[in-house]
Amino acid sequence: MHTQIISVMGGQKAFKQKIDSFLSFIEVTQQGIPISIAQTVQKRMNLSNKQFGEMLNLSESTFQRRIKNKALLSPAESEKVIDFSKIIAKGLDVFQDENDFNTWLNSPILALGSKKPLALLTSSIGREEVLNVLFRIEHGIYS
């Protein structure tokens, strides 16, 4: 699955070091990932700078400034982007279509308390629960 996550983030070329396992993501997270990778993930989720900045707990102006300065994300922000990428990779695996997955992300889901999955991605608990629902869908469990 780590190869699918890397693909969502723009491929191996987007990283300075080789990512050959899930453990490689720990080092990448600690160093901070480039804002360009975050932008790739943002585009995959069809989000504005304001929306994606909020998901990273950043103001739109701070997010735009980081883009302008080609900054690295903090470890916490980097971890969120990797989590988003895991969710996208699993969503694409489950739905087999990016548009269908993005529609699901923006639709109220009964298994998530009728909340939109996208609205839950700001917290680690929410990200984990969205991923759990995707796994349940994959295995044919009513969600």
Contacts in CASP RR format, 6 or more apart in sequence:
PFRMAT RR
TARGET T0000
AUTHOR 0000-0000-0000
METHOD contacts of the structure
MODEL  1
MHTQIISVMGGQKAFKQKIDSFLSFIEVTQQGIPISIAQTVQKRMNLSNK
QFGEMLNLSESTFQRRIKNKALLSPAESEKVIDFSKIIAKGLDVFQDEND
FNTWLNSPILALGSKKPLALLTSSIGREEVLNVLFRIEHGIYS
1 86 0 8 1.000
1 89 0 8 1.000
1 90 0 8 1.000
2 19 0 8 1.000
2 20 0 8 1.000
2 21 0 8 1.000
2 22 0 8 1.000
2 24 0 8 1.000
2 25 0 8 1.000
4 89 0 8 1.000
4 92 0 8 1.000
4 93 0 8 1.000
5 25 0 8 1.000
5 82 0 8 1.000
5 85 0 8 1.000
5 86 0 8 1.000
5 89 0 8 1.000
6 12 0 8 1.000
6 14 0 8 1.000
6 15 0 8 1.000
6 19 0 8 1.000
7 89 0 8 1.000
8 40 0 8 1.000
8 41 0 8 1.000
8 44 0 8 1.000
8 85 0 8 1.000
8 88 0 8 1.000
8 89 0 8 1.000
8 92 0 8 1.000
9 15 0 8 1.000
9 33 0 8 1.000
9 37 0 8 1.000
9 40 0 8 1.000
9 41 0 8 1.000
9 81 0 8 1.000
9 82 0 8 1.000
9 85 0 8 1.000
10 37 0 8 1.000
10 40 0 8 1.000
12 18 0 8 1.000
12 19 0 8 1.000
14 34 0 8 1.000
14 36 0 8 1.000
14 37 0 8 1.000
14 40 0 8 1.000
15 28 0 8 1.000
15 33 0 8 1.000
15 37 0 8 1.000
17 24 0 8 1.000
17 27 0 8 1.000
17 28 0 8 1.000
18 24 0 8 1.000
19 25 0 8 1.000
19 28 0 8 1.000
25 82 0 8 1.000
28 78 0 8 1.000
28 82 0 8 1.000
29 75 0 8 1.000
29 78 0 8 1.000
29 79 0 8 1.000
29 82 0 8 1.000
30 75 0 8 1.000
31 72 0 8 1.000
31 78 0 8 1.000
32 72 0 8 1.000
32 73 0 8 1.000
32 74 0 8 1.000
32 75 0 8 1.000
32 77 0 8 1.000
32 78 0 8 1.000
33 72 0 8 1.000
33 73 0 8 1.000
33 78 0 8 1.000
33 81 0 8 1.000
33 82 0 8 1.000
34 70 0 8 1.000
34 72 0 8 1.000
34 73 0 8 1.000
35 66 0 8 1.000
35 67 0 8 1.000
35 70 0 8 1.000
35 71 0 8 1.000
35 72 0 8 1.000
35 73 0 8 1.000
36 70 0 8 1.000
37 81 0 8 1.000
38 52 0 8 1.000
38 56 0 8 1.000
38 73 0 8 1.000
38 77 0 8 1.000
38 81 0 8 1.000
39 67 0 8 1.000
41 81 0 8 1.000
41 84 0 8 1.000
41 85 0 8 1.000
41 88 0 8 1.000
42 49 0 8 1.000
42 52 0 8 1.000
44 88 0 8 1.000
44 98 0 8 1.000
45 52 0 8 1.000
45 84 0 8 1.000
45 88 0 8 1.000
45 102 0 8 1.000
45 105 0 8 1.000
45 118 0 8 1.000
46 102 0 8 1.000
47 55 0 8 1.000
49 60 0 8 1.000
49 63 0 8 1.000
49 64 0 8 1.000
49 67 0 8 1.000
50 60 0 8 1.000
50 63 0 8 1.000
52 63 0 8 1.000
53 59 0 8 1.000
53 60 0 8 1.000
53 62 0 8 1.000
53 63 0 8 1.000
54 60 0 8 1.000
54 122 0 8 1.000
55 80 0 8 1.000
55 84 0 8 1.000
55 121 0 8 1.000
55 122 0 8 1.000
56 63 0 8 1.000
56 73 0 8 1.000
56 77 0 8 1.000
56 80 0 8 1.000
56 81 0 8 1.000
57 77 0 8 1.000
57 122 0 8 1.000
58 66 0 8 1.000
58 77 0 8 1.000
65 71 0 8 1.000
66 73 0 8 1.000
72 78 0 8 1.000
73 81 0 8 1.000
80 127 0 8 1.000
83 121 0 8 1.000
83 124 0 8 1.000
83 127 0 8 1.000
84 121 0 8 1.000
84 127 0 8 1.000
86 131 0 8 1.000
87 117 0 8 1.000
87 121 0 8 1.000
87 127 0 8 1.000
87 130 0 8 1.000
87 131 0 8 1.000
87 134 0 8 1.000
88 101 0 8 1.000
90 131 0 8 1.000
90 134 0 8 1.000
90 135 0 8 1.000
90 138 0 8 1.000
91 101 0 8 1.000
91 104 0 8 1.000
91 134 0 8 1.000
92 98 0 8 1.000
92 101 0 8 1.000
93 138 0 8 1.000
94 101 0 8 1.000
94 134 0 8 1.000
94 137 0 8 1.000
94 138 0 8 1.000
95 101 0 8 1.000
95 104 0 8 1.000
104 117 0 8 1.000
105 116 0 8 1.000
105 117 0 8 1.000
105 118 0 8 1.000
106 116 0 8 1.000
106 117 0 8 1.000
106 118 0 8 1.000
107 116 0 8 1.000
107 117 0 8 1.000
108 114 0 8 1.000
108 115 0 8 1.000
108 116 0 8 1.000
109 115 0 8 1.000
109 116 0 8 1.000
109 117 0 8 1.000
109 133 0 8 1.000
109 143 0 8 1.000
110 143 0 8 1.000
111 133 0 8 1.000
111 136 0 8 1.000
111 143 0 8 1.000
112 120 0 8 1.000
112 129 0 8 1.000
112 130 0 8 1.000
112 133 0 8 1.000
117 130 0 8 1.000
117 133 0 8 1.000
120 126 0 8 1.000
120 127 0 8 1.000
120 129 0 8 1.000
120 130 0 8 1.000
121 127 0 8 1.000
121 130 0 8 1.000
133 143 0 8 1.000
136 142 0 8 1.000
136 143 0 8 1.000
137 143 0 8 1.000
END
